[in-house]
């Protein structure tokens, strides 16, 4: 009996091991195939924050990718792999231990034409999880002493300000002007200059291109973003914990680095993350008190609403504002009803919190309202607006930006709401935000507010004494930024900020500029709901980019079709130039090919030659 049991155990063991080996071999064959894609490399833990954070951004940016364990990766021919896997991503927190064999393999991969993104702590620890005393495994390859634990001990990592080498460098990395000061230093909404965590490292090769610097207390600069060419490929080393920042509601850094590395340095083919491949803008007006009973008719009469643009107009619907019974609210179902009806043709009506603006915000901030009470008042606000609009209220903005995560998003989900203005991830694109290292929702989309230094609304800019000229330039630059980067951003303010403020003409100029760019086909001004629907359709699109005999075959599958989608195809690949038969949109690196169709499966071939 014992022998039979042993034999059965052995058979099961062999079957399980065999199945595992076959699965591993299948993945290696797939990776060595003609699939052109980016690889996210990990240490065996595919559920680490680094992997999940990078995965989320790549999905939202329309980039083809796969996962690979580092030890499996280095069993493949590095030069051959670089032809169809032109970029390797090593996220922070996912590859802190790698061995010397990996460094040797990486060098061959890069020399053969591959590109490597190494983030923060890659190769800085030994197999037991201890910081290496003599520097990281990749130091010589990168040209930076990435970890100085032997000399610095507990001071090996510090917090400090970060500054771009030049303002032009910040623009190259897709950082909006509103996120940096005149010196190229990163700033944040309400906080001003921001401090970030980074290693106290140093350059081994002073000829390297440094894009971003940190600063020690003694004024000595620390390299934070370093680029190095090697053979036919390159390395971008980033001394910032990008995945950690993304995991804690700071999406901009990881997204900007990945977009710049993949789209400008590597030039990977992808689906553009904005409808029709154009710039996108959400204009989000917050209506919250009885002053708007005067302002909204004035807005309508003076052309601040225009049928060529679509706005996200969010309303606090109750009759009160500061305290129950004060009768200082907008009163959407009473005094404000005809105004709400007049606004219906101009976009989407959304909810601005729960019934009484300041009272609701203060009670949420002071944690006097439970989740159940918060939900009750948001629902009450929604129901009042739905009686007038005739459609469900699905967009949301929190009064005073008081939006405790993840509770608030879970409440929105319970109320079947789908998108919201967000004071986290400031300056970044619409995304599935993370909080405390977890994605908050897979389908409720956060729309981070665009900031201008440490301000966001026009009233804040006026209190900070921004000139009319500077304010107009900031607003128009937001449009130019969105167009140049083919991305979506949100601008918000209160209409009474304009009515009572000094920027009336500047806002009219901003809106006229938006209309001009819209009519030229460069810009789409639409609602949160519109951009959210596109983003979810993009995320759900299955894509394969196949490179074979100088032909790039793109296969797409989506049961909802590919409406508004545009392919970004590199003008050159493997030394060959893309042949285009007709005039299409282009920039210095890409041709942009529309695939605007309701078909659910398509296959397109693009030929490179000459």
JOZI-V147220 format. One record per pair of residues at least 24 apart in sequence whose ideal C-beta (glycine too) atoms are under 7 Angstrom apart, sorted by sequence separation. I is the first residue (numbers start at 1). J is the second residue. If there is no record, write none. Layout:
BEGIN
I & J
I & J
END
This chain:
BEGIN
98 & 122
118 & 142
161 & 185
162 & 186
198 & 222
354 & 378
392 & 416
394 & 418
395 & 419
396 & 420
397 & 421
422 & 446
424 & 448
427 & 451
568 & 592
569 & 593
38 & 63
40 & 65
42 & 67
44 & 69
70 & 95
96 & 121
98 & 123
236 & 261
315 & 340
353 & 378
355 & 380
394 & 419
395 & 420
419 & 444
422 & 447
426 & 451
38 & 64
39 & 65
88 & 114
96 & 122
198 & 224
283 & 309
285 & 311
287 & 313
354 & 380
355 & 381
418 & 444
419 & 445
420 & 446
421 & 447
422 & 448
423 & 449
550 & 576
566 & 592
567 & 593
37 & 64
38 & 65
39 & 66
40 & 67
41 & 68
42 & 69
43 & 70
74 & 101
78 & 105
82 & 109
90 & 117
92 & 119
95 & 122
287 & 314
329 & 356
351 & 378
354 & 381
418 & 445
420 & 447
422 & 449
538 & 565
566 & 593
36 & 64
37 & 65
42 & 70
70 & 98
74 & 102
81 & 109
86 & 114
87 & 115
88 & 116
89 & 117
90 & 118
91 & 119
92 & 120
93 & 121
96 & 124
97 & 125
283 & 311
284 & 312
285 & 313
286 & 314
287 & 315
288 & 316
353 & 381
413 & 441
419 & 447
421 & 449
450 & 478
566 & 594
567 & 595
578 & 606
579 & 607
37 & 66
39 & 68
41 & 70
79 & 108
86 & 115
88 & 117
90 & 119
92 & 121
96 & 125
97 & 126
236 & 265
287 & 316
406 & 435
566 & 595
579 & 608
78 & 108
82 & 112
87 & 117
97 & 127
282 & 312
284 & 314
313 & 343
351 & 381
405 & 435
534 & 564
565 & 595
578 & 608
579 & 609
74 & 105
78 & 109
82 & 113
234 & 265
351 & 382
409 & 440
413 & 444
475 & 506
565 & 596
577 & 608
41 & 73
70 & 102
82 & 114
90 & 122
161 & 193
289 & 321
324 & 356
409 & 441
412 & 444
471 & 503
564 & 596
576 & 608
79 & 112
313 & 346
378 & 411
382 & 415
562 & 595
563 & 596
576 & 609
577 & 610
78 & 112
103 & 137
107 & 141
161 & 195
162 & 196
313 & 347
315 & 349
351 & 385
406 & 440
468 & 502
472 & 506
476 & 510
479 & 513
483 & 517
562 & 596
576 & 610
31 & 66
54 & 89
102 & 137
103 & 138
106 & 141
160 & 195
311 & 346
312 & 347
321 & 356
324 & 359
405 & 440
409 & 444
457 & 492
458 & 493
459 & 494
468 & 503
471 & 506
475 & 510
479 & 514
562 & 597
563 & 598
573 & 608
78 & 114
159 & 195
310 & 346
311 & 347
312 & 348
313 & 349
314 & 350
316 & 352
320 & 356
321 & 357
322 & 358
323 & 359
349 & 385
371 & 407
375 & 411
379 & 415
456 & 492
457 & 493
561 & 597
31 & 68
54 & 91
100 & 137
159 & 196
293 & 330
310 & 347
313 & 350
314 & 351
315 & 352
316 & 353
318 & 355
321 & 358
322 & 359
365 & 402
374 & 411
378 & 415
457 & 494
472 & 509
476 & 513
561 & 598
569 & 606
53 & 91
99 & 137
103 & 141
159 & 197
173 & 211
201 & 239
290 & 328
292 & 330
307 & 345
312 & 350
314 & 352
317 & 355
318 & 356
361 & 399
364 & 402
459 & 497
468 & 506
472 & 510
479 & 517
561 & 599
98 & 137
289 & 328
290 & 329
316 & 355
320 & 359
360 & 399
361 & 400
375 & 414
450 & 489
458 & 497
462 & 501
483 & 522
556 & 595
561 & 600
51 & 91
157 & 197
158 & 198
199 & 239
289 & 329
290 & 330
316 & 356
349 & 389
364 & 404
371 & 411
375 & 415
450 & 490
457 & 497
458 & 498
462 & 502
483 & 523
562 & 602
50 & 91
198 & 239
289 & 330
305 & 346
316 & 357
361 & 402
449 & 490
450 & 491
462 & 503
482 & 523
559 & 600
50 & 92
157 & 199
158 & 200
169 & 211
198 & 240
288 & 330
293 & 335
297 & 339
300 & 342
351 & 393
357 & 399
448 & 490
459 & 501
558 & 600
50 & 93
51 & 94
156 & 199
157 & 200
287 & 330
293 & 336
296 & 339
350 & 393
447 & 490
449 & 492
458 & 501
488 & 531
557 & 600
28 & 72
32 & 76
49 & 93
50 & 94
156 & 200
196 & 240
197 & 241
349 & 393
351 & 395
479 & 523
557 & 601
31 & 76
48 & 93
155 & 200
165 & 210
344 & 389
350 & 395
351 & 396
352 & 397
353 & 398
458 & 503
39 & 85
48 & 94
165 & 211
293 & 339
350 & 396
353 & 399
556 & 602
41 & 88
164 & 211
341 & 388
348 & 395
350 & 397
352 & 399
24 & 72
28 & 76
36 & 84
37 & 85
41 & 89
152 & 200
164 & 212
165 & 213
340 & 388
555 & 603
32 & 81
35 & 84
38 & 87
39 & 88
40 & 89
41 & 90
45 & 94
34 & 84
39 & 89
162 & 212
163 & 213
553 & 603
554 & 604
38 & 89
40 & 91
43 & 94
333 & 384
337 & 388
42 & 94
43 & 95
147 & 199
148 & 200
162 & 214
332 & 384
553 & 605
42 & 95
146 & 199
148 & 201
332 & 385
31 & 85
41 & 95
43 & 97
147 & 201
148 & 202
160 & 214
161 & 215
333 & 387
551 & 605
552 & 606
146 & 201
160 & 215
333 & 388
551 & 606
145 & 201
332 & 388
551 & 607
552 & 608
144 & 201
145 & 202
550 & 607
429 & 487
430 & 488
550 & 608
144 & 203
145 & 204
429 & 488
550 & 609
143 & 203
144 & 204
429 & 489
143 & 204
143 & 205
162 & 224
318 & 381
288 & 352
317 & 381
139 & 204
143 & 208
287 & 352
316 & 381
286 & 352
317 & 384
289 & 357
317 & 385
288 & 357
421 & 490
315 & 385
421 & 492
179 & 252
144 & 223
175 & 256
314 & 395
447 & 528
144 & 226
174 & 256
143 & 226
173 & 256
312 & 395
314 & 397
316 & 399
142 & 226
173 & 257
143 & 228
174 & 259
142 & 228
174 & 260
173 & 260
445 & 532
172 & 260
445 & 535
142 & 235
144 & 237
443 & 536
141 & 235
142 & 237
430 & 531
430 & 532
430 & 535
419 & 528
419 & 529
286 & 397
288 & 399
418 & 529
284 & 397
419 & 532
418 & 532
118 & 235
115 & 233
120 & 238
111 & 230
112 & 231
113 & 232
114 & 233
115 & 234
116 & 235
117 & 236
118 & 237
119 & 238
120 & 239
110 & 230
111 & 231
112 & 232
113 & 233
120 & 240
110 & 231
111 & 232
112 & 233
120 & 241
111 & 233
110 & 233
119 & 242
110 & 234
110 & 235
395 & 528
395 & 529
394 & 529
284 & 421
117 & 261
92 & 241
92 & 242
93 & 243
115 & 265
82 & 233
91 & 242
92 & 243
93 & 244
115 & 266
91 & 243
92 & 244
282 & 447
252 & 425
255 & 428
251 & 425
255 & 429
87 & 262
249 & 424
250 & 425
252 & 427
249 & 425
252 & 428
251 & 428
87 & 266
348 & 527
86 & 266
251 & 431
347 & 527
87 & 268
348 & 529
86 & 268
251 & 433
249 & 433
249 & 434
249 & 435
247 & 434
246 & 434
248 & 436
54 & 243
248 & 437
53 & 243
247 & 437
50 & 243
53 & 246
49 & 243
53 & 247
49 & 244
299 & 495
57 & 254
49 & 247
57 & 255
61 & 259
281 & 479
63 & 262
296 & 495
279 & 479
295 & 495
53 & 254
57 & 258
281 & 482
295 & 496
298 & 499
280 & 482
279 & 482
292 & 495
304 & 507
54 & 258
279 & 483
292 & 496
295 & 499
63 & 268
291 & 496
303 & 508
306 & 511
309 & 514
282 & 488
284 & 490
286 & 492
288 & 494
309 & 515
63 & 270
279 & 486
280 & 487
284 & 491
304 & 511
308 & 515
62 & 270
278 & 486
279 & 487
280 & 488
281 & 489
282 & 490
283 & 491
284 & 492
285 & 493
286 & 494
287 & 495
61 & 270
62 & 271
277 & 486
306 & 515
309 & 518
62 & 272
281 & 491
285 & 495
308 & 518
62 & 273
61 & 273
274 & 486
60 & 273
274 & 487
272 & 486
273 & 487
274 & 488
310 & 525
312 & 527
309 & 525
310 & 526
312 & 528
310 & 527
310 & 530
38 & 262
38 & 268
36 & 269
281 & 514
189 & 423
189 & 426
188 & 426
281 & 523
283 & 525
278 & 521
279 & 522
278 & 522
279 & 523
280 & 524
281 & 525
282 & 526
278 & 523
282 & 527
278 & 524
280 & 526
282 & 528
179 & 427
276 & 524
178 & 427
275 & 524
282 & 531
176 & 427
280 & 531
275 & 534
189 & 451
192 & 454
191 & 454
190 & 454
189 & 454
273 & 538
187 & 453
188 & 454
187 & 454
189 & 456
271 & 538
271 & 541
178 & 450
179 & 451
181 & 453
271 & 543
178 & 451
176 & 450
178 & 452
178 & 453
269 & 545
269 & 552
276 & 564
275 & 564
277 & 566
276 & 566
271 & 565
272 & 566
178 & 474
271 & 567
272 & 568
269 & 567
270 & 568
269 & 568
177 & 477
269 & 569
269 & 570
267 & 570
176 & 481
277 & 585
174 & 485
277 & 592
272 & 592
267 & 589
264 & 589
60 & 431
56 & 432
53 & 434
56 & 439
49 & 437
84 & 547
60 & 535
62 & 538
60 & 539
64 & 543
59 & 539
64 & 544
64 & 545
83 & 574
37 & 545
35 & 544
36 & 545
35 & 545
36 & 546
35 & 546
36 & 547
34 & 546
34 & 547
34 & 548
END
